[in-house]
Amino acid sequence: MSDNTAPLWEHKLSDFRDTVAREPMPGCGAVAVVSADLGLALVLKGLHLSQRHAATTQRQALIDEGTSLKQRLAPLAQEDVAAFEAFMAAVGRDEEDEGRQSALHAAAETAVEVPLKTAQLCAAALALTQQAGEHIEQQFVSDAHAGARLMHASLHSVLLNVDANARQLGSDDARDRARLSRDGLAQRADALLAAITG
């Protein structure tokens, strides 16, 4: 990107794409966040445009909830980059360094926490999409369904980071908790997508 110190959302879309294609970061977690955020935008599009035609309090409540989800989801792209960089810094420490193992475990916790948080917000956005179904006019349903599929794919994509990093957690209990959360989110997302598009 033209300025690697600027937040991801301040870059041109083409710069973001080209950097993803060439550089170690941003990686799949950040790309998943951006994709999910765009997916949620498609759902909000259907709600906003339907609201213009016939305003309802229920639809406005869904718009407000979706907007809040977008505001919480978007920063996770930058958090994913920071988590990966910290994890790689811990991996790169001298193996004789006494603090390396504890640094690695701490970095792994964040590298698992951020994608789990992303997946939780994706699942919440999918639940919102299911609730929004009857409030989106027919001509915008394809946008909402496309958005749901983007969020579902993003959720499963970001869970790959949990799979990759959970093994570096400091205990079997921590690894088991991460995998349990991961599996629950994947199953919930699958059920929600089926309900939305079925």
N, C-alpha and C positions, 0 to 999 in steps of 0.2 A: 504494500500500500504506500501511497505517497507520504504519509506521516504515521509511522508505526506507534507513536505515543498517543495518538488520538483514540477516543472510544470507537469501538467497531461501528456503531450506528452513525457516526459522523463521516464515514467513508462512502464514496460512490459505490453503488452496487457492483459495477464492473471491476473496480479495484478490489473489493472484497472477494469476488469470484476468482480473480487472477491470483490473488495472494493465497487463497485456499489451494489453488492448483499447483503452486510452486514452493510454498514455505511450510515448515513444520506446524506453525500456528497461524491462524485459527484452524482447529481440527474439527472432528465430527461432532463434538459437543456443541461448539459455537454454531456450526452450520445447522444442527438440529434445532437450536433455540431460534435462529433466524427463520427457519422453515416453519416452525410451530407458530411463531408470531405472525407470519404471513397467513398461515392457515386460519388463525383466530381472526385476523383482519377480514378474511372472506366471510366468515360467519357474521361478524359485526356489520359488514356491508349489507348482507341480507336483512338484518334487523333494522339498520338505519334507514335503508331505502323503503322498507315496509312501513316504518314509523312515519316517514314523510307522507305516505299515502293515507294512513289511518292511524293516528296516534292512540296508544293504549298505555295504561300505567304498567301493565305486566311486561310489555315489550320494553318500555323505558327501564324497568328494573333489570331486565336481562342485558340491555346495552350498558348500564352502569356496572354491572358485575363483570361483563366481558372487558370493559375498559380497564377496570381494576386489575383483572388477570393479565392483560397486556402490559400494564405498567410494572407488574411484579415479574413477568417472564423476561422481558427484554434485557434487563441488566445481567441476567445469567449467562449471556454470551460472553461478556467481558470476564465474569467470574470464572467461567470455564477455562479461558485462556490463562488467567492468573493461577488457577489450581494446577493446570498442566505444567506451567513453567516452574512452580514450586516443587511439584513432584519430580520433574526432571532434574532440578537442582539437587534434590535429596539423593536421587539415584546416582548423580555424578560425583558425590562426595567420596573422598578417599575411603576405601574399604577398611583401612586401619583406624579411621576416625571413630572414636568412642561414641560420639553423638550421632553417627550416621543412621543407625537402626531406629532410634527414637524419632529422628527427623523424617525418616522414610515412612514410619507408621503414621505420624502426624500429617504428613503431606497426603498419604493415601486416604486418610479420613476425609479430608477436604475434597480429594479427587473422586470420592464416592458420594459424598454429601451433595455436591453441586449437581451431578446428573440425576440423583434421586429427587432433589428439589425440582429440577426441570421436569422430570417425569410426573411428579405429583401435580404440578401446574398444568401440564398437558392433559392429564386425566381430568382435572377440574374443568378445563376448557372443553373437553369432550362431553362431560356431563352437562355443561351449559348448552352445548350444541344440541344435545338430546332434548333438553327442556325447551329450547328455542324453536324446535321443529314446527309446532303448530302456530308459531308467531311470525314465521317467515313466508312471505307470499310465494306462490308457486314459481314465478319467473326467476326467483333467486335461490331456489332449493339446490340447484346444481352447484352454485358457489359454496353454499354451506356444506354440501357433501364433499366437495373437493377440499374445503378447509379441514373437515374432519379427517379425511384420509391423510392430509399433510401432517396434522397433529399426531395421528396414530403412528405414522411412519417415523416421525421425529421422536416420539416416546420410545419406540423400540430401538431406534438408532442410538439414543443417548444411554439406554440401558447397557449397550455394549461397553461403555466406559466403566460401568459398575462391574461387569464381568471381568474386565481387564485389570481393574485396580483393587478389587476386593481381596485378592490373594495376598496383597501387601499389608493388609490390616494387621493389627498387633495381637489379635487373639482369635480363637475359633468362634467364640461367642459373637464378636464383632463381624466376622465373616458370615456367620449364619444369619445374623440380623439383616445384613445388607442383602443377602440372597433372598431372604424371605420377603423383604420389602420389594425387591426387584421383581420377584415372581408375582406378588400380589398386584403390583402396578401393571404388569404386562397382561395379566388375566382380566383386570378391570377394563383396560383399554380395548381389548378384543371384544368384550361383551358390549361396551358402549358403542363401538363402531358398528357392530352387528345390529344393535338397536336403532342406530341413526340411519343406516343405509338399507336395512332389511325390508 
